Amino acid sequence: MGATASHPSPRDEMPLHVRISDYSNLVRVPLLHRETVRTFSFGGILWIITVEPKQFNEGLADRIHVWVDLHSRFRYKPDLVLQGIDISMEVLDVTGENTVFHEETNGMLESDRVLIMVLYRRELEASSCVRDDTFTLRCTLTKQQATWWRVFSKPNEPASLEPQVAMAGSNMLTIGSFYKLKATLRGGECTYSTHFAVGGCRWYFQFSPTGVISLVRASKGTAPTTAEFSFELEGVVNLESEKMTHTFNHANSRYFYRCRLEPSTSAMDDHLIVRCRLTIIMVERLSLPHATIAVEKIPRKIMVEKPSLPVDKIPQKITVEKPSLPPAAIRITATPHTESVQTPLLSAMYD
């Protein structure tokens, strides 16, 4: 029988766009309980989206927690099955189209039963997510259906895999005032770029006016990815980094680049453009034909010593000797064949 291949299950999906309004009040007034901003049903279960300001300092909340949680009718049901359901949350930029902050359950909802996103107020505002006293949240729930198809290959068809080749892309972050950003953010805080897709993964980068830029692979649960990348700064600071290479995986999803920022004193204003260019390099896979199998059969002999005595005096026990012979020999030969096909690079994004 030929080789089989499994295809991903079809799934139900429900995206929700939720506008969190009255932002200035939200970050100024402590709440006794989380504020519910949306109640909805998915998969026969009631869900709620709630927000809560946290860690007040000098009259303003430093953090905002956003929750996607089970409704109280379902929260304490021990027999509730959440297997196959996943949730993702994204905070969008002022256009309402591009992702800036992101969090997802990634198969952990069955054990965690809730998804929490922690937003830092200064980073949220510095990343151009708040407009007209509102920021937009996109919440997407998906549920895998238990349906599978099996595709059978022909018996003599080579089990070939298309080679994976490098893909490239870029993204840009525009900062209106470098000095204002530096005065606003605290130690360790950053402004975020929007997400962009390269090599089947989602990426973003963070910029700190202290001179730290970090590239982050936002996609979780995927195979390790090796990337070659560089950063360019243009405006009040002009800098071009060397090309760097790093392998990103689930446990090591970011790379920090540190540089010395020397603002120009002759610049007309203090705007700054930060650009990241990256190429994803993935190892090519081989296309292997079926192995040729040759079998050599070695007969097994039984040696019996014939007695020279009369029939009535033949011993009752006859000794049978089996020589120690090797098992049937099997020769397997395979000639690997490698093909590499270059695909067009992805168009540079946000240029």
KAKA-V834723 format. One record per backbone hydrogen bond with DSSP energy under -1.0 kcal/mol. NH is the residue of the N-H (numbers start at 1). CO is the residue of the C=O. If there is no record, write none. Layout:
# KAKA-V834723
((NH,CO) (NH,CO))
This chain:
# KAKA-V834723
((5,151) (12,143) (14,141) (16,139) (18,137) (20,135) (21,19) (23,133) (26,22) (27,23) (28,25) (29,25) (35,51) (37,49) (38,49) (40,47) (42,45) (45,42) (47,40) (48,69) (49,38) (50,67) (51,35) (52,65) (54,63) (57,60) (60,57) (61,27) (62,55) (63,54) (64,119) (65,52) (66,117) (67,50) (68,115) (69,48) (71,46) (74,71) (75,71) (77,74) (80,77) (85,82) (86,142) (88,140) (89,103) (90,138) (91,101) (92,136) (93,98) (94,128) (96,93) (100,91) (101,91) (103,89) (105,87) (108,105) (112,108) (113,109) (115,68) (117,66) (119,64) (121,62) (124,120) (125,121) (126,122) (127,123) (128,125) (129,124) (131,134) (134,131) (135,20) (137,18) (138,90) (139,16) (140,88) (141,14) (142,86) (143,12) (144,84) (145,10) (147,145) (151,5) (153,3) (157,154) (160,158) (167,280) (169,278) (171,276) (173,274) (175,272) (178,270) (181,177) (182,178) (183,179) (184,180) (185,181) (189,186) (191,207) (193,205) (195,99) (196,203) (198,201) (201,198) (203,196) (204,216) (206,214) (207,191) (208,212) (211,208) (213,257) (214,206) (215,255) (216,204) (217,253) (218,202) (219,202) (225,248) (227,246) (228,279) (229,244) (230,277) (232,275) (233,239) (234,273) (236,271) (239,233) (241,231) (244,229) (246,227) (248,225) (249,252) (255,215) (257,213) (259,211) (264,236) (272,175) (273,234) (274,173) (275,232) (276,171) (277,230) (278,169) (279,228) (280,167) (281,226) (287,337) (292,333) (294,331) (296,329) (303,321) (313,310) (314,311) (321,303) (325,323) (331,294) (333,292) (337,287))
